[in-house]
Amino acid sequence: MIRKWFDKKVLILGLSKSGTAAARYLNSKGADCYITEKKPMADKDAQLVKELNDLGIKTEFEKHSQEFMEDVYVAVTSPGIPPCSDIMNMLKERNITVISEVELAYLETQVPFIAITGTNGKTTTTELTNFILNKEFKAEKCGNIGIPPCSLLLEDKKLDFFVCEVSSFQLTYSPRFRPQIAVWMNFTPDHIDWHGGLDNYFKAKASMFASDKLPGFAVFNAEDEKLLEFGQNYNGEKFFFGKEFDSNCSYIKDGAIFYKRKSGSEEKIIDLKDVPLVGNHNYQNIMASLICAKIAGVDTEKIREAIKEFKAPEHRCEYVDTIQGHEVYNDSKATNPEAAIFALKSFEGKTLTLIAGGTDKMTDLTEFCQTVKKYVNEVVLTGVAKDRFESELRKNGYENIVMTSTFNEAVDKAFESDNQVILLSPACSSYDMFSGYEERGRVFKDYALSKK
């Protein structure tokens, strides 16, 4: 493990939360830190940059200068910078090692990591796992969820676990990251441009389970055929959720969630009627979380209590209110069709108006359209993706579509329906109209609540 940082030059790629946290931590250990940012400095960052400069951390904007590149010991990258970018090519030419901020934190602590990855569901699973563990231990959620683990190191918290959401971006630059428990929630196409292909995206996720750094325990989704096959060929100690096996699994049977460690050791954890989260995708999240908690040693009654108390994270199939007779749900985090499909299946048996659209990721919409036909009574489309979504829906035989010009108009049209549920689950990113899915979700909730 790297421990001696005094006078070592470290290059931080990007003025992000993770980059800033890495710089502050390494600066506290005596490293000479340089932050290079390709974008211009925003007005909102002026105070932050001043604080960093006052600590002796150097910053530059709108360039990657020769001065910042010279004599670099290691570079720490922000998650969004792709391998094919100019800065990565420059570092490769200079044989400079690049690691993620998660990797840095892992190398700097003895606290075990529980790492959760997947295309969808990883944030809710991270939140729930952390919530359950804190019934018996001291754990902190971190990683792609928005809290850099280096910031927790800087606070010097005495922790039993880091519960870390890890993206494929972070795993690409985490060659030695070996969590105590590694969870793979699901795998569907996403981030293809960043990785340069679907195979590379899969390899980035799979790297957490590589044979040269097997985690203590691996947890796989048995309802995902690709992960079931991967897990069955995995050589370390493994658990599955979603299907019953002889041992090491969690599954649903007779209206309840069960857990089995050894053959014949079946244990009922909780009745589905007592679970506050809706939908099979959330049952998967719960099963994955309770496996982590059981491995860690949390008492079953405390697990059951935590599941009952847990509330869905903001923007993830979040119940807003019942307004004008409609149950309103905010699922702004559904930034790809697969995430929206999970949400739609949660409302089987209810009449549903779906608000969708935004910035198109250009992924295949066939399964999305088929799911809409089965579960959705009306689709309200908005954003730059609306024309392609309309075309694909009509091509697949779905006609009950309302086209709108603005986001608020889309919400207005949804409220004109007679359906029981109004669901914002865009199946697109938000950058055509908003700074991110969080802002989109907040605007949706505020505007919907104004109709009470």
N, C-alpha and C positions, 0 to 999 in steps of 0.2 A: 504493500500500500504506500502511496505517496504521502509523505508527512512533512518533509522539509521544503518549505516554500520561500524561505528568506532570500531576497534578492533575485529570485527567478522571475523572468519576464513571461507573463501570461497574456495572450491575446483573447479578448472576449468579442465574439461575433454577434453584434446586435444589441441595441439598447432596449431589451425586453425585460420582463419581470425576472426571468431565469438568468439572463445575462447580468443584470444589475445585482442579483443576489449572489451569483458566483463571484463577481468583482468585489463586492463588500466582504464576503467571507475570506477570499484569498488575500485581500488587502490586510485584513485583520491578522493573517498568518505571516505577513511580511513580504508577500509577493509584490512585484512591480506590475500593475495591471493597466492594460490598454484596451479601451472599448472602441471598436470601429463599426460605424453605422453608415450604410449606403444612402439612406434617406436623409433629407434635410432635417435639421433640428426643429421640432414643433414647439410652439410657444408654451404649451402645457408642460414641456420637459425641461424648461429653463431652470427651475428651482432644483430639480433632481440632478441635472448636470452640474450645477454649482456645488451641491452637496458632495457629489462624487469627486469633483476637482479639488474641493477643500480637503478631502481625504488623501489626496495625492494620486487619484485614479485619472489617467489621461483619457480624453475622448476626442474623436474626430467624426465628422459627418460629410456625406456626399462623396466619399472616396474611401479607398483602402490604400493608404500611403506606404511607400517603401520604408519609411521610418518605423511605422508600426509593425512591419513584417520582419524586421531585422532581429536576429538573436532570440527568437521566440522559443521558449521551453515546451509549451503546450498551448493549444487553442481550445477554448470552450465555446460551443456554438449554441445559438438560440434554435429552437425546434423547427422554425419555419424555413430555414435556409437549405435549399435542396443540394444534393451531391453534385449536380451539374452546373452550379452557379460559378460565376467568375472567381469569387473569393475562395471557394473550395479548390478550384483548379490551381489558383495561385499558391495555396498552402501545400497542395500535393506536389507541385513542382519543387517546393523548398523542403519536402520531406518532413513537414510539421504535423505532428499527431493532433487529431481533432477528436474531442470527446464531448458528450452531452453534459449538461449541468446535473442530471440525475446520476450519471456515471461518477462525476466528481464527488457528489455527496456520498455515494456508496463507498468510494475509496477512502473517504475521510471519517467514517464512523463505524462503530461496532454494533450499532442498533440494527436488528434484522429488518429487512424489507418484505412486505407483502405487496407484490406487483400485479396490477390488473390491466390487461390489454384486451383489444377487440375492436371491431368496427363500430359496434353500437353497445350501449348498456354499461360501458366501463365506468362512467361517472357515477351513476346510481349505485353500482356495486361497490365502488370505492367508498362512497358516502355511507352506505349501509354497513359495510364491513367495519369501517372505523367506528361507527355508532355502536355496534354490538361489542367490539373489543373494549370500548371504554366503560362497559359495565363491570369489567374485571381488571383491566390493565390501563396503562396510559399510552394512548396511541394518537398519532396526528396524521391526517390526510394531507397529501402533497402531490407534486408532479404536475401532470397535464391538467389537473383539476384547477390550477391557478395559483397554487402555493409552492414555490420552489423549495425543494428539500434543503438547499444550502441556507435559506433564510431561517429554517429551524435549527440548523447547526450553529448559526450565528447567535441565535437566542440561547443556545446551550441548554435546551430543555432535556430533562432526564426522562427519556422515553423507553417504552418496552418495544414499540413497533412504529415503523413508518408504513403507512398504507398509501401506496403510490400508484396513481393512474399513470400509465406509460403509453405514449403514442408510438406509432411506427417510426415517426421522425426521430424521437428520442432513442429508440432502440437501435436505429441505424448507426448511431454514434456511441453505443454503450457496449464495447467488446468484452468487458470483464464483469459486467453487471450480473450478479448471481443472487437473486432474491431467495429468502427462505421458503416462501410460498409464491408460486407463479400461476396466474389465472388467465386463461384465454377464453373470452366470452363467446365470440363468434367470428366469422370471416366472410365478408362480402366485398365486392369491388368498391374501392374508394382511393383517393389520393394517387391515381394512376400516373398523372403527369409528374408529380413530385418524385415518384420512385422509378419512373421510366418503364412501367409495365406491371401487370398484375403479379407475375412471378416474383418480382423484386419486392413488392408489397408483402406478399406471403412470407418471403425469406426474412424480411425485417422483423415481422411478428415472431416467426419461428426461431429467430436467433436467441430469444430468451430461454429456449429449451435445448440449446446446442449441447452435444455430447461432451464437450470440453468444459462445460460450466453448468452441469445439471443443477437445477434448484433443489432445495430439500424436498419439496412436495410440488407436484404439478396438478392443476385442476383444469379439466376440459369440458366443453359443452357437448354432450352426447347427442343432442338434437341437431347439431350441425354436422352433416355427413363428412365434410372435409376434416373437421377437427376430431370427429370420432375415429376416422382412419388414422390421422396423425397420432392421436393419443394411444391407440392400440399398438402402434409401432414404436412408441416412446419407451425408453429403457429404464427410466427412473421410477420412483414411487409416485403413483398417479391416482387421482380421483376423477370421477365423472359426475355430472349433474344432468338431469333431464330424463334419464332412463335407469331402470333397476338392473344392477349386476350382483354378483355373489358378495362383493365387498367393496369398500371405498367408493360410496356413491350417495347421492341424494336424488329423490324422485317423488313424483306425485302419484298417490294411490288412494282410492276411497275418499276423495275430497280433502286430502291432507298432504302435507309435505313430510317425508320421512328421510332418515339418515341411517346409513349402514356402514360401520367400520370393518367388521369382520363378518364372515358368513354366519347367519343365524342371529345377528345382533341388531335387528331392525328396531329403530327408535322413532316414534312419532314426535315430530317437532311442533307443528302447528296446523290447525284446521284452516283451510283456505278462506272460510267465512270470517276468520279473525284477522286476515291479512288486509291492511289498508291500501296497498298498491293494487292497481288494476292491470289485468292482462297477463298473458302467458310469458311475455318477455320479462315482466317484473317478477314472475315466479322463478324464472331462470336466474335473475339477479339475486333473489333471496337464497336459492339453493347454493349458488356459488359462494355467497357471503357466509352462510352457516357452515359450509365445509371449512372455510378459513378459520372461523371461530372455534369449531370443534378441534381442528388441528392445534390451534393455539392453546386450547384448554379451557374455553369459556363454558360455564355450567349451562345445561340445556334450558333451565327455567329462565336464566338471564337472557339467553338467545331469544326465547319466545317473547319475553317481555319487551326486548328491544325492537323486534319486528313489529309488534303491535303499536309501539310508540312512534315508529319512524314515519316521517313525512317525505314525500317525493321531493327531490331537489327542484329548485326553480327552473322553469322552462322545459321540464321533462314530464310530459303527460300530467302537468300540474293542474289540479282542480282550482279554478278561479272563483266561481260563484254560480248560483242559479239566477239568471237574469232574464226577465221577460219570459219566464217559463222554459228557458234553455239552460241545460247544464253546459257551462263553458270551460274548456280545457286549453291550456297553453302548452304546446309541445314544440316551441320554437327551436329547440335543440335538434330537431329532426332535420338535419341539413343534407340528407341524402335519401333517395327513395326507400332504401331498406329500413331506415329508422322510421319513416312514415308508415311503412307496411306493418311494423310491430305495433304502432299506435292504433292503426285502424282495426286490427284484430281484437283490440281490447274492448271494443264497443259492440261486439256481436249481440244482436237482439234488440238494439236501439236504433231509431232513425237518426241519421247523421248527416250534418253539413260539414264538408271539409274545405278549409281555406289553404290553398297551396300556391307555390310559385316563389320566385326570387331570382337569384343568380344560378343559372343552369350549370350543373356539373357534367352534363352531356353523357350520363350513364344510361344504360338500357332501361326503358320504362315498361317493358312488357309485363313483368310481375306486378309492378305498381298498378298498372291499368287493370289487370285481372283482379287484384285485391279491391280496388275502387269499385269495380262492377259488383263485387260480392257484398261489400259492407257499407257503401256510401250512397246516400239518396240524392245528394247534390254536391257539386264541386264548384267552388268559387276560386277563380284564378287571377293572379296579379303578378307584377314584376316582369323582368325581361324574359323569363322562361315560359311565360303563359302561352305563347303561340305554339311552341313545340309540344307542350303538355296537352293543349287542346287537340292538336293534330293527332297525337298518339292515342289519346283517349277515344276520339271519334273513330280512329282506325281500328281500335279494339272493341267497337260497338257500344261505347258509352256516350250518351247524348245530353244528359242533364247538367249542362255547364253554363256558368255565368262568368263573363269576362269583365274585368274592371281595370280602371286606369291608375288608381291609387290604393294604397294599403287600407286607409280608412274606408274608402268606398267598398272594398272587399268585406270588411267587417260589417258595414251597413247592410250589404246584400245578404250576408249570412243571417243576420237577425230578422230579415224579412221572411225567412223560411218557417215552416211549421214543424221542423224536426226537433227531436228531444235534445240532441247534442250538437254544439258548435265546437269544432276542433281546429285549432291552428296547428298544422303539422306540415310544413311547407315542402319537404322533400328537396329543398334547395338551400344554398347558403344565402346570406342576407345582404351582401355587399352592394347590391344595386340600389338599396334604399336606406340601409342602416350600417352602423359601425361594426355590428356583429349580431349573433343570434340573441345575445342578452338584451340589447337595446330593442330589437324587434319584439321580443317577448314582453318587455316592460311596456312598450307602446301599446301592444295588443291588450294587455290587462287593463291599463289605465283607460283606454278608449272604451273597452267593453263595460268596465265598471261605471263609466260615466252615463251609461244607458239605464242604470237602475232607477 
